[in-house]
Each structure stands twice: as structure tokens, then as C-alpha cells.
Amino acid sequence: MIEKIEVLETSGPAYERRSQRFKSWFESVYQWHPNFLFTPNKEVNWTKITKPMSEWKVGIVSSSGTHLKSQKPFDIVGLDGDWSYREIPVDTDPKELMVSDSHYDHSDADSDINCMFPIVSLHELVKEGVIGSLPSKFYGFMGFVPDPRDLIAHNAPEVAQKLKDEAVDVVIFTPGCAVCHQTLGIIQNIVEGFGIATITTTLKPELTEQVHVPRAAYLKFPYGYSAGPAFDLPMQKKIIRDVLELIPIIKEPGLIIKMPYRWHGHTG
Amino acid sequence: MAVDKRTDELMGHVESMLDIIDDMTEDMQSRIKKEEAKENPDESRIHFYQSQLTRLVKLNGLLEDDILEVMISIRNISGPIEYME
């Protein structure tokens, strides 16, 4: 467990700097993606978890563009993005996974998918008895969805229902690119609304806080490492465990916790 | 390793600086502690160490909060730039 819980500042110089970064990004995003529709969650859903962590069934939803090599790749060319999703069986060999997304650098994740899609970390945490079990499937989205209206109407609730049908207690969300943070925040809030406690890692807190999500953990890492540094399983596992442990600690919707890790390159 | 390796090299320099600053900070903290534990601590020495500590904390903040954040943004943009080629 992290020693000191530090909430992201909501005033002062750090907050001002973050707001400025959001403003700059928001003004420029339309130059790259003219059909981008800023869609913050109007109300933040909230599900309290009462079970001990050792009994949780934990799922993964990622907007990193992760899918099985045997599945149809996500559409990375279309200007409208791709709001479809891929079901990833829980017992998938990580080597059978790949990333279809050209909006961020995933060169390390191409060799070690666990730095973005924490499938190995979760299996290890089950083995160690830290968490209880895993559902039969995880879910991969490609987060470049400039206009998320169809996602909100169809695919996000569909995935939320599937998670609910499997009696998943907790879902960890991991983003890919910048726009992915909005996409993922929307899916996260919908899943939370289905009575499942959720937490997302964020690499772009200035956007996550504007989208308004139930719970978030800020990793000051580059895109492509939303579940830890590559090729460092102990650190990846520690990060995922620390992030999950925040769920019962965060008592107020919308809080973003600063994680105490410093970026040390791809070798961890 | 980033697709544009230069961004990792840039960040590596800052990471190294931060490690050195951590080391110097610990050193100053330990000197202060040691001096304070003496029967007759030398106040001027303690002020001197504290003054250095303040500078180190400031430099750490600049590197972590300003420079590293900008470098992460540069690395983030360099990915799509390389993929576009």
C-alpha cells in the first residue's frame, strides 16, 4: 500500500498549470480532430465496495487498442475512430495480444503488453491471494473515439452489462492516448453505474478531471505505460495492487490520487 | 524504448539529475540530523545545510513538475509523429 495518499490539488499553482495544459490541448484538439465532441460525464456514478479485496473479482477494460492477434484490428485510419470492442479471454497468453492504435507510442507494449493491459499482474495477484478471482473475459477498446455518442448509447452499456452478468466486483481501466482518456472515462462511469466499483489510471489528469470519473490514479508516465513501466513485472504488479487498494480508500467521487512513482525509463 | 529514441535520452538526463538531487537531499538531511544531535549544535552550520536543502527541493520541483512534464508531452507527441511517417 502506498504510504501517503496525496490527492491531486484542486487549487494553487499546480492546479493552474494543469488547467492551462487542458486549455491548450482543448484548443488544439480540433485542429487534429475536427469532429471531437467534448463529452464530460454529467453525473459521476458511485458504487461502494464492501467485500474485502481478497474476495474481489477484478476485470480489465482498456482503451489502449489491445486485442488478440487473431481478432480484427481496430480501425486506426478513419477520422471517426472506432468504438467497437474486443473480448479477450482471461487465459490468453500475453504474447497473443497486440495493439492497434497510432495515436501514441506503444513500442514497448508491443513487446510487453502488461505495461498497458495488466493481464499478467492480475493473474499474479490472484495467485498471491491479494484479489479473489478474474472474470472469463477482459475488454479492449481503441480509445480514439472523437464523437462518443454511439459508444455511450450502445457499446459501453453492453460491456457494462457483460461485466455485471459475470458478477465482477471491480474493474481497473487503463488508457492509451489523449482522447482515450475521455473515451475511457465515459465507459468507466457507465460501468460504475451498473453497480461495479471502478478505478482508472490516468496519464493525463488535466483531461480526466474535466471528464469527471468515479476514481482515478495519476501516474506521471508517458502514454503507453498506463499499467507500469515495461519489462518490470514486480513494479507493474505493485502499481496495479496500489491502484486497486485505493478503491475502498477513496470516499468521494471524482478524486484523483497522485501515485508516488517516478518515471525511470522503459527499464523501470 | 520510445520510437523516437532521442526523447528517452532527453528524459534520461533529467532522471539522472533527479537521482543526484535525491542523494544530495538525503545527505543534507543527514547532516542536519547529525548536527542537531550534538550536545552543542552549531546553528550556523544547520542554517547552511537548510539553505542548501531549500535549493535542492526547489530544483527537484522544477525538474519534476515543469521540465519532466514537458518532456513527457514531447515523448507523447513524438509517437504519432513517427507513426505518421
Chai-1 contact restraints between the chains, C-beta under 6 A:
chainA,res_idxA,chainB,res_idxB,connection_type,confidence,min_distance_angstrom,max_distance_angstrom,comment,restraint_id
A,S102,B,Y83,contact,1.0,0.0,6.0,A-B,restraint_1
A,H103,B,P80,contact,1.0,0.0,6.0,A-B,restraint_2
A,Y104,B,G79,contact,1.0,0.0,6.0,A-B,restraint_3
A,D105,B,A2,contact,1.0,0.0,6.0,A-B,restraint_4
A,D105,B,V3,contact,1.0,0.0,6.0,A-B,restraint_5
A,D105,B,G79,contact,1.0,0.0,6.0,A-B,restraint_6
A,S107,B,V3,contact,1.0,0.0,6.0,A-B,restraint_7
A,P222,B,I72,contact,1.0,0.0,6.0,A-B,restraint_8
A,P222,B,R75,contact,1.0,0.0,6.0,A-B,restraint_9
A,P222,B,N76,contact,1.0,0.0,6.0,A-B,restraint_10
A,Y223,B,N76,contact,1.0,0.0,6.0,A-B,restraint_11
A,H264,B,E15,contact,1.0,0.0,6.0,A-B,restraint_12
A,G265,B,G12,contact,1.0,0.0,6.0,A-B,restraint_13
A,H266,B,M1,contact,1.0,0.0,6.0,A-B,restraint_14
